Amino acid sequence: MVLEEFFNVNRVLDLSFFNFQNAITAAYFADSEYKIMRVNQNFKHFFPALGDLQGVYFPEVLTALNVDPTIINEFTTNIEINGRVLIPKLEIVQGDERRIFSLLSTRTISPDFSVLRGIQGQFIDRTIEDQLRQEKDRLTQEQLKNQDIIRQKSERLEEISKRLASYLSPQVFDSIFYSEGEITKKHQRKNLTVFFSDIVRFTDLSDTLEPELLATVINNYLSEMTNIAIDYGGTIDKFIGDAVMVFFGDPDSKGEQEDALACVEMAAKMQSRIVELQSYWKKLGIKTPLKVRMGVSTGYCTVGDFGSPQRLDYTAFGSPVNLAARLQGLAPPAKIVISDATQALVGNEIDTEHFQTITPKGFSRSVETFIINQHHIERRNGQNATFRKLGNRVAIDVFDTSDIRAAIAELKEIELELERLANLKNDAV
């Protein structure tokens, strides 16, 4: 006895397909020959242009929906071989409307009803999901693009900051780039020790040197002076040609006495370094040794940002600044002249001798001036050591710190020379 003989075939199909009638997907049922037996209401709603699909060969339905032939072939192949197929993305255009579906189909098996042995499947609308995915991809790409822009701008900012570091004193640079919150540099009255220096007869020298040689010498000189000023904690105010202005006491201060000592010791170190550099400059073609006058003064100045919104300069104003410049012009070549106010702060630590009593132009009172004993400062700071070969160790003095390649080449030459000497020693043994 065959059970299905007692049932109405259409009734069996309707009961079997009942759960799909109100499904949110577009469901269909086809017989084993792919001929459509049933579709639900959403199938008709999703694909109204297809009309009546009863008995239509399902692959032809896919063709009518403009599905790619390779996908149709994939559909039938997988059904025959695996009994199921999942096509994750079907792009179907109907009129001006583009929608995305996934198609899930499988063979159905029934031991009692042959009519239920066929292919059951569903079109799942993924349009909104696809739109969200595309939007997510767009946002991801935009984020990556923004990250790339941020990286480029960060690299550019780093490049600019490195350039600015060459134009600004380290203390000023740090206050701009590393201070938290809004930077509002106020003008303040502070007790500063101010330093001025100037190369003797530099105008005559600049008129006789070729531009390239002049640039090499002056850049080397200013680079060396800058390194020393930074080492001693000075704020480099400006370069005016070959002239250098440095002050101590702002933005960082160790107290007026320590600031004055640091300034005077810096000046002595600069004079010592200038002596060391003479042989290097002579090799460059500077026949007459360069000598530098230096002046130091201490007193209350107004310090802060001055200028216009387009161009600001962090500097100090006041009579101590003018006096330091006057003392520099008054100083003998290769000497350091300090004011009586500076002498009062450093006199117990540093040997000085009275120089002159002057009344500088623009000053209402006379000023006692002093020349410092530079050799005493060198001994005090342990700076009178010479550079020489000690056993297999060598201490060298790089005269042009801006030319690292030359320093490396010099080290290579010394290394080769040491190897040669070691080989000679071994041969002699």
C-alpha positions in Angstrom: 0.0 0.0 0.0 1.3 3.5 -1.0 0.5 6.2 1.5 0.4 9.0 -1.0 -2.5 7.4 -2.9 -4.8 8.3 0.0 -3.9 12.1 -0.1 -4.6 14.9 -2.5 -1.3 15.9 -4.1 -2.0 19.6 -4.2 -3.1 19.5 -0.6 0.1 17.8 0.4 2.1 20.4 -1.4 0.2 23.2 0.2 0.6 21.8 3.7 4.3 21.2 3.1 4.8 24.8 1.8 2.6 26.3 4.5 5.4 27.6 6.7 6.9 29.5 3.8 3.7 31.3 2.7 4.2 34.2 5.1 8.0 34.1 5.3 10.0 37.3 4.8 12.1 35.6 2.2 11.2 34.8 -1.4 10.6 31.0 -1.1 10.0 28.5 -3.9 9.6 24.8 -4.3 10.4 22.9 -7.5 10.2 19.3 -8.4 13.2 17.1 -9.1 13.3 18.4 -12.7 13.6 22.0 -11.5 10.0 22.9 -12.5 8.5 25.3 -10.0 5.5 24.0 -8.1 5.0 26.7 -5.5 6.2 30.2 -4.7 5.1 32.3 -1.7 3.7 35.8 -1.6 7.1 37.5 -1.1 8.5 35.8 -4.2 5.8 37.5 -6.3 6.4 40.7 -4.4 10.2 40.6 -5.0 9.9 39.7 -8.6 6.6 41.0 -10.0 7.9 41.1 -13.6 8.2 37.3 -13.7 4.4 36.7 -13.7 3.0 33.2 -13.2 5.8 30.8 -12.5 3.9 27.6 -12.2 5.8 24.8 -14.0 8.6 27.2 -15.1 12.1 25.7 -15.2 13.9 27.3 -12.3 17.2 28.0 -14.1 15.2 29.9 -16.6 13.8 32.1 -13.8 17.5 32.9 -12.9 18.1 33.7 -16.5 15.1 36.0 -16.6 16.6 37.8 -13.5 19.8 38.4 -15.5 21.8 36.1 -13.3 25.3 35.4 -14.7 25.3 32.1 -16.6 28.3 30.8 -14.7 26.3 31.3 -11.4 23.4 29.4 -12.9 25.7 26.6 -13.9 27.2 26.6 -10.4 23.7 26.4 -9.0 22.7 23.2 -11.0 26.1 21.6 -10.5 26.1 21.9 -6.8 22.5 20.7 -6.5 23.3 17.6 -8.5 26.6 16.8 -6.7 26.1 18.1 -3.2 22.3 18.3 -2.9 22.6 21.9 -1.8 24.0 25.3 -2.8 24.6 28.7 -1.3 25.1 31.7 -3.6 26.0 34.5 -1.1 25.5 37.4 -3.5 23.2 37.8 -6.4 22.8 41.3 -7.9 19.4 41.7 -9.5 18.3 44.8 -11.3 14.6 45.3 -12.0 13.9 48.6 -13.8 15.8 51.3 -11.9 16.0 49.3 -8.7 19.1 47.4 -7.8 18.8 44.8 -5.1 21.2 42.2 -3.5 20.0 38.7 -2.6 21.6 35.5 -1.4 20.2 32.2 -2.7 20.0 29.1 -0.5 18.6 25.9 -2.1 18.6 22.2 -1.1 17.1 18.9 -2.3 14.2 17.7 -0.2 13.7 14.0 0.6 10.5 12.3 1.6 10.1 8.5 1.9 6.3 8.7 1.8 5.5 11.4 -0.8 7.3 11.5 -4.1 5.8 14.8 -4.9 7.8 16.3 -2.0 11.1 15.1 -3.5 12.4 18.2 -5.2 14.3 21.4 -4.6 13.4 24.0 -2.0 15.0 27.4 -1.7 14.8 31.0 -0.6 16.0 34.3 -1.9 17.1 36.4 1.1 17.1 40.1 0.6 20.5 41.5 1.6 20.1 44.9 0.0 20.2 46.9 3.3 23.0 44.7 4.6 25.0 45.3 1.4 24.4 49.0 1.7 25.6 49.0 5.3 28.6 46.9 4.2 29.4 49.4 1.4 29.0 52.3 3.8 31.3 50.5 6.3 33.8 49.9 3.5 33.5 53.6 2.5 34.0 54.7 6.1 37.0 52.3 6.5 38.6 53.6 3.3 37.9 57.2 4.5 39.4 56.4 7.8 42.5 54.9 6.2 42.7 57.9 4.0 42.4 60.2 7.0 45.0 58.2 8.8 47.3 58.6 5.9 46.6 62.3 5.8 47.3 62.5 9.5 50.5 60.5 9.1 51.6 62.8 6.3 50.7 65.9 8.3 52.5 64.5 11.4 55.6 63.9 9.3 55.3 67.4 7.9 54.9 68.8 11.4 57.9 66.9 12.6 59.9 68.2 9.7 58.8 71.7 10.4 59.5 71.3 14.1 63.0 70.1 13.3 63.5 73.2 11.1 62.2 75.5 13.8 64.5 73.9 16.3 67.4 75.3 14.2 65.9 78.8 14.5 64.8 78.8 18.1 66.7 78.5 21.4 66.0 75.0 22.9 64.2 76.5 25.9 61.9 78.6 23.7 61.3 75.6 21.3 60.3 73.4 24.3 58.0 76.0 25.6 56.2 76.2 22.3 56.0 72.5 21.5 55.8 70.8 24.8 53.9 73.2 27.1 50.4 72.0 28.0 47.5 74.3 27.5 47.4 77.7 25.7 50.7 79.4 25.4 50.4 83.0 26.5 53.9 84.3 26.9 53.7 87.3 29.3 56.2 90.1 29.3 58.1 90.0 32.6 60.7 91.9 34.5 63.5 89.5 35.3 67.0 89.7 36.6 69.1 88.5 33.6 72.7 88.1 32.9 73.2 89.1 29.2 76.1 88.1 27.0 77.3 89.7 23.7 80.2 88.7 21.5 81.6 90.0 18.2 84.5 88.9 16.0 87.3 91.6 15.8 87.6 93.2 12.3 85.1 90.7 10.9 83.9 93.2 8.3 87.4 93.4 6.8 87.5 89.6 6.8 84.1 89.2 5.1 85.2 91.6 2.4 88.3 89.6 1.5 86.9 86.0 1.7 85.0 84.1 -1.0 81.3 83.6 -0.1 81.6 79.8 0.3 84.7 80.1 2.6 83.1 82.9 4.6 79.9 80.8 5.1 82.0 77.8 6.1 83.9 79.8 8.7 81.0 81.7 10.2 78.7 78.7 10.3 81.4 76.7 12.0 82.1 79.5 14.5 78.4 80.0 15.3 77.7 76.3 15.5 80.5 75.9 18.1 79.4 78.9 20.1 75.8 77.6 20.0 76.8 74.2 21.3 78.6 75.8 24.3 75.7 78.2 25.0 73.3 75.2 25.1 75.7 73.2 27.3 75.7 76.0 29.9 71.9 76.5 29.8 71.9 79.8 28.0 69.0 81.1 26.0 70.3 82.0 22.5 68.5 85.3 21.7 69.9 86.0 18.2 72.7 86.1 15.8 73.4 89.5 14.1 76.0 88.7 11.5 78.9 87.3 13.5 77.6 88.8 16.7 75.9 86.5 19.3 73.5 87.5 22.1 72.7 85.0 24.9 71.0 85.6 28.2 70.6 83.6 31.4 67.6 83.7 33.8 64.7 83.1 31.5 62.8 80.9 30.7 64.8 78.8 33.1 66.8 80.1 36.1 69.0 78.6 38.7 69.1 81.8 40.7 70.8 85.1 39.8 74.2 84.1 41.1 74.3 80.7 39.4 73.0 82.3 36.2 75.8 84.9 36.2 78.4 82.2 36.9 77.1 80.0 34.1 77.2 83.0 31.7 80.8 83.9 32.6 82.0 80.3 32.5 80.3 79.9 29.1 82.2 83.0 27.8 85.5 81.6 29.0 84.7 78.2 27.4 83.9 80.0 24.1 87.3 81.9 24.2 89.0 78.6 24.9 87.2 76.9 22.0 88.1 79.7 19.7 91.8 79.1 20.4 91.4 75.4 19.6 89.7 76.2 16.3 92.4 78.5 15.0 94.4 75.6 13.5 91.3 74.4 11.7 90.5 77.8 10.3 94.1 78.2 9.2 93.8 75.1 7.1 90.8 76.7 5.5 92.8 79.7 4.5 92.3 82.1 7.4 95.8 83.5 7.8 95.1 85.9 10.6 93.8 84.3 13.9 90.2 85.2 14.7 89.7 87.0 18.0 86.4 87.7 19.7 85.4 90.5 22.1 82.9 89.6 24.8 80.8 91.6 27.2 78.6 90.5 30.1 76.1 92.5 32.2 73.5 91.7 34.8 70.3 93.5 35.7 66.6 93.7 35.4 65.2 93.4 31.8 61.8 93.0 30.2 61.7 89.7 28.5 59.0 88.0 26.4 57.5 88.0 22.9 57.9 91.2 20.9 56.9 92.0 17.4 53.8 91.8 15.2 51.2 89.0 14.8 53.1 88.1 11.6 56.5 87.9 13.1 57.3 87.5 16.8 60.7 87.5 18.5 61.4 86.2 22.0 63.9 88.6 23.3 65.0 90.9 26.2 65.1 94.7 26.5 66.6 97.0 29.0 69.7 98.8 30.1 71.6 95.5 30.9 71.2 94.5 27.3 72.6 97.8 26.0 75.4 97.7 28.6 76.5 94.2 27.6 76.7 95.4 24.0 78.7 98.4 25.0 81.1 96.2 27.1 81.6 93.9 24.2 82.7 96.8 22.0 85.0 98.0 24.8 86.6 94.7 25.5 90.2 94.0 24.2 90.4 91.3 21.6 90.0 87.7 23.1 88.9 89.2 26.4 85.8 89.2 28.5 84.6 92.4 30.2 81.9 92.2 32.8 79.9 94.9 34.6 80.1 95.7 38.3 76.7 94.1 38.9 78.0 90.8 37.4 81.2 91.2 39.3 79.2 91.4 42.6 77.7 88.0 41.8 80.7 86.1 40.6 83.6 87.9 42.3 83.9 85.4 45.1 84.2 82.5 42.7 86.2 83.9 39.8 89.4 86.0 39.6 88.8 89.4 38.0 90.8 92.6 37.7 89.5 96.1 37.5 89.4 97.4 33.9 87.8 100.8 33.4 85.3 103.2 34.9 83.0 104.2 32.1 79.8 106.1 31.5 78.3 104.5 28.4 76.2 106.5 26.0 72.6 106.6 27.2 73.6 105.9 30.8 73.2 108.5 33.6 75.7 106.9 36.0 79.2 105.5 35.6 79.9 101.8 35.6 82.9 99.9 36.9 84.1 97.2 34.6 86.2 94.2 35.1 88.2 91.7 33.0 87.9 88.1 34.0 90.8 85.7 34.5 89.9 83.1 31.9 92.7 80.7 32.9 91.4 80.6 36.5 88.0 79.5 35.1 89.6 76.8 33.0 91.4 75.4 36.0 88.3 75.7 38.1 86.3 73.7 35.7 89.0 71.2 34.8 89.1 72.5 31.2 92.9 72.7 30.8 93.3 69.1 29.7 95.0 68.5 26.3 94.0 65.9 23.8 96.5 63.2 23.1 97.0 59.5 22.4 96.9 57.4 25.6 98.1 53.9 24.9 95.7 52.4 22.5 93.1 55.0 23.2 92.7 58.3 21.3 90.8 61.4 22.2 90.1 63.6 19.2 88.6 67.1 18.8 86.1 67.5 16.0 86.6 71.1 14.9 83.6 71.2 12.7 80.7 69.5 14.4 78.5 70.2 11.4 80.7 67.9 9.2 80.2 64.4 10.7 81.5 62.7 7.6 84.9 64.4 8.1 84.9 63.3 11.7 84.2 59.7 10.7 86.9 59.8 8.0 89.3 61.1 10.6 88.4 58.3 13.0 88.9 55.7 10.2 92.4 57.1 9.5 93.3 56.9 13.2 92.0 53.3 13.3 94.1 52.3 10.3 97.2 54.0 11.8 96.7 52.1 15.1 96.4 48.8 13.2 99.6 49.6 11.3 101.4 50.4 14.5 100.1 47.2 16.2 101.2 45.1 13.2 104.7 46.7 13.4 104.9 45.9 17.1 103.9 42.3 16.5 106.5 41.9 13.7 109.2 43.3 16.0 108.3 40.7 18.6 
